[in-house]
Amino acid sequence: MSPYLCHEVLDVGCDQRHLENFVGGRYVGVDIGGKPDVVADLEWGLPFGDHSFDCVVGFDVLEHIDDLHVLFDEMCRVSREHVIIGLPNAYEWRFRVMMLLGRNVSGKYGLPPDRPADRHRWIFSLRDAVRFIAERGGRNGYQLAAEIVGYYRYRNRLAKLGTQIGAMMGRRGMNLFAYHYCAVLRRDSTV
């Protein structure tokens, strides 16, 4: 079990509560739909007091919010110690190729004739996500404690090789080859 998920954890954008099985302490899920403990429109902030949770987690939620800056700040406000953010990389090579070929990457993009139940409102690169989290976290009194960069596990040998080369390139290759980015922020005790 992650040491960050041992005490009081708030899962922002919890949907079906998948994170709950990994929490060793009190779990609270908040979302507008799915199976949350607290139903709330995340566009309006979080209905909790300052420093209410040891850890606040938001996996693949910020890109769905019109004003993701406000929600990020809110996550920092209600956390006592850690904020964990997970973001997709829409600039990963497979997404780029699919878009160039005119294929639908997922139901989260595009302009369907009927309003979708859910969609990405932001498309950004991994480089943008890294910079946003570091700078915005710093403004909220947090420093980067850990980063996890996820690479898609392709079955096709050529795609797999390309991704392995990208992973070996480190920071230079992750914007084109990394599929997902996760950052762990820790409250800066000097602030």
C-alpha positions as CSV (number, residue, x, y, z in Angstrom):
1,M,0.0,0.0,0.0
2,S,1.2,3.5,-0.8
3,P,2.4,5.4,2.3
4,Y,0.3,8.4,1.0
5,L,-3.0,6.5,1.2
6,C,-2.8,5.3,4.8
7,H,-4.8,7.9,6.6
8,E,-7.6,10.2,5.5
9,V,-7.9,10.3,1.7
10,L,-10.1,12.4,-0.5
11,D,-10.6,11.0,-4.0
12,V,-11.6,14.0,-6.2
13,G,-13.6,12.8,-9.3
14,C,-14.0,9.3,-7.7
15,D,-16.5,8.0,-10.2
16,Q,-16.9,4.3,-9.3
17,R,-14.5,4.5,-6.3
18,H,-11.7,2.4,-7.8
19,L,-9.1,4.0,-5.5
20,E,-11.0,2.9,-2.3
21,N,-9.5,-0.6,-2.4
22,F,-6.0,0.9,-2.1
23,V,-6.7,3.2,0.9
24,G,-5.6,2.0,4.3
25,G,-7.6,4.6,6.3
26,R,-10.7,6.7,5.9
27,Y,-11.8,7.1,2.2
28,V,-14.1,9.8,1.0
29,G,-15.0,10.1,-2.7
30,V,-16.4,13.3,-4.2
31,D,-17.9,13.6,-7.7
32,I,-21.0,14.8,-9.6
33,G,-21.8,11.2,-10.7
34,G,-20.8,7.7,-10.1
35,K,-20.8,6.4,-6.5
36,P,-19.4,9.3,-4.4
37,D,-19.8,9.7,-0.7
38,V,-20.3,13.4,-1.4
39,V,-22.1,14.6,-4.5
40,A,-20.7,17.9,-5.7
41,D,-20.1,19.8,-8.9
42,L,-16.3,20.1,-8.9
43,E,-16.6,23.3,-11.0
44,W,-17.7,25.0,-7.8
45,G,-14.8,23.9,-5.6
46,L,-14.7,21.3,-2.8
47,P,-17.2,21.3,0.0
48,F,-14.7,20.7,2.7
49,G,-12.8,22.8,5.2
50,D,-9.1,23.8,5.0
51,H,-6.7,20.9,5.7
52,S,-9.5,18.3,6.0
53,F,-7.6,15.3,4.6
54,D,-4.1,14.0,4.8
55,C,-4.0,13.3,1.1
56,V,-6.1,14.5,-1.8
57,V,-6.0,12.5,-5.0
58,G,-7.3,13.5,-8.4
59,F,-6.6,11.0,-11.2
60,D,-7.7,12.0,-14.7
61,V,-10.1,14.7,-13.4
62,L,-8.6,18.1,-14.0
63,E,-8.8,17.9,-17.8
64,H,-12.6,17.5,-17.5
65,I,-13.1,20.7,-15.6
66,D,-13.5,24.1,-17.2
67,D,-11.5,26.0,-14.6
68,L,-8.9,23.4,-13.6
69,H,-6.8,26.0,-11.9
70,V,-9.6,26.6,-9.3
71,L,-10.0,22.9,-8.7
72,F,-6.2,22.3,-8.3
73,D,-6.1,25.2,-5.8
74,E,-9.0,23.7,-3.9
75,M,-7.3,20.3,-3.7
76,C,-4.3,22.0,-2.2
77,R,-6.5,23.9,0.2
78,V,-8.2,20.8,1.7
79,S,-5.1,18.8,2.0
80,R,-2.9,18.7,5.1
81,E,0.1,17.0,3.6
82,H,-0.1,15.5,0.1
83,V,-1.8,16.1,-3.2
84,I,-1.5,13.5,-5.9
85,I,-2.4,14.5,-9.5
86,G,-2.7,12.2,-12.5
87,L,-3.0,13.6,-16.0
88,P,-3.1,12.1,-19.5
89,N,-0.7,13.1,-22.3
90,A,-2.7,14.0,-25.3
91,Y,0.5,14.6,-27.3
92,E,1.6,10.9,-27.0
93,W,2.6,9.7,-30.5
94,R,-0.3,7.2,-30.8
95,F,-2.9,10.0,-30.2
96,R,-1.1,12.2,-32.7
97,V,-1.2,9.5,-35.4
98,M,-4.8,8.7,-34.8
99,M,-5.8,12.4,-35.0
100,L,-3.8,12.9,-38.2
101,L,-5.6,9.9,-39.7
102,G,-9.0,11.4,-38.7
103,R,-9.8,8.6,-36.2
104,N,-11.7,9.1,-33.0
105,V,-9.1,8.9,-30.2
106,S,-11.9,8.4,-27.6
107,G,-15.3,9.8,-26.8
108,K,-13.7,12.4,-24.7
109,Y,-12.6,14.5,-27.8
110,G,-14.3,15.7,-31.0
111,L,-17.6,17.3,-31.7
112,P,-20.4,14.7,-31.6
113,P,-23.9,15.7,-32.7
114,D,-25.3,15.1,-29.2
115,R,-23.8,16.5,-26.0
116,P,-21.6,13.8,-24.4
117,A,-22.0,12.9,-20.7
118,D,-18.3,13.5,-20.2
119,R,-15.4,14.9,-22.2
120,H,-12.0,16.4,-21.9
121,R,-12.1,20.2,-21.9
122,W,-8.3,20.6,-22.0
123,I,-5.8,19.1,-24.3
124,F,-2.2,19.6,-23.2
125,S,1.2,18.0,-23.5
126,L,3.0,16.2,-20.8
127,R,5.5,19.1,-20.7
128,D,2.7,21.5,-20.0
129,A,1.3,19.2,-17.3
130,V,4.7,19.0,-15.5
131,R,5.2,22.7,-15.6
132,F,1.6,23.4,-14.4
133,I,1.8,21.1,-11.5
134,A,5.2,22.3,-10.3
135,E,4.4,26.0,-10.6
136,R,0.8,25.9,-9.4
137,G,1.8,23.6,-6.6
138,G,4.5,26.0,-5.5
139,R,2.0,28.9,-5.4
140,N,-0.1,26.8,-3.1
141,G,2.8,25.9,-0.8
142,Y,3.6,22.5,-2.2
143,Q,6.8,21.0,-3.6
144,L,7.2,18.1,-5.9
145,A,7.9,14.9,-3.9
146,A,7.8,12.3,-6.6
147,E,6.9,11.8,-10.3
148,I,5.7,8.7,-12.1
149,V,5.6,8.7,-15.9
150,G,3.5,5.9,-17.5
151,Y,4.2,4.4,-20.8
152,Y,1.6,2.4,-22.7
153,R,2.3,-1.3,-23.0
154,Y,2.0,-1.9,-26.8
155,R,1.8,-5.4,-28.2
156,N,3.0,-4.4,-31.6
157,R,6.8,-4.9,-31.7
158,L,7.6,-1.6,-33.5
159,A,5.3,0.4,-31.3
160,K,6.8,-1.3,-28.2
161,L,10.3,-0.6,-29.3
162,G,9.5,3.1,-30.0
163,T,8.0,3.5,-26.5
164,Q,11.0,1.7,-24.9
165,I,13.4,4.1,-26.7
166,G,11.3,7.1,-25.5
167,A,11.4,5.8,-21.9
168,M,15.2,5.5,-22.2
169,M,15.4,9.1,-23.4
170,G,14.1,10.3,-20.0
171,R,12.7,13.9,-20.0
172,R,13.5,14.5,-23.7
173,G,11.4,11.6,-24.8
174,M,8.5,11.6,-22.4
175,N,6.4,14.3,-24.2
176,L,6.2,12.2,-27.3
177,F,6.2,8.7,-25.8
178,A,4.7,8.9,-22.2
179,Y,1.0,8.1,-21.9
180,H,0.3,9.4,-18.4
181,Y,1.9,11.6,-15.7
182,C,1.4,11.4,-12.0
183,A,2.9,13.9,-9.5
184,V,3.0,13.6,-5.7
185,L,3.1,17.0,-4.1
186,R,4.1,17.5,-0.4
187,R,3.2,20.6,1.6
188,D,6.3,22.7,2.0
189,S,7.0,22.9,5.7
190,T,9.0,26.1,5.2
191,V,6.0,28.1,4.0
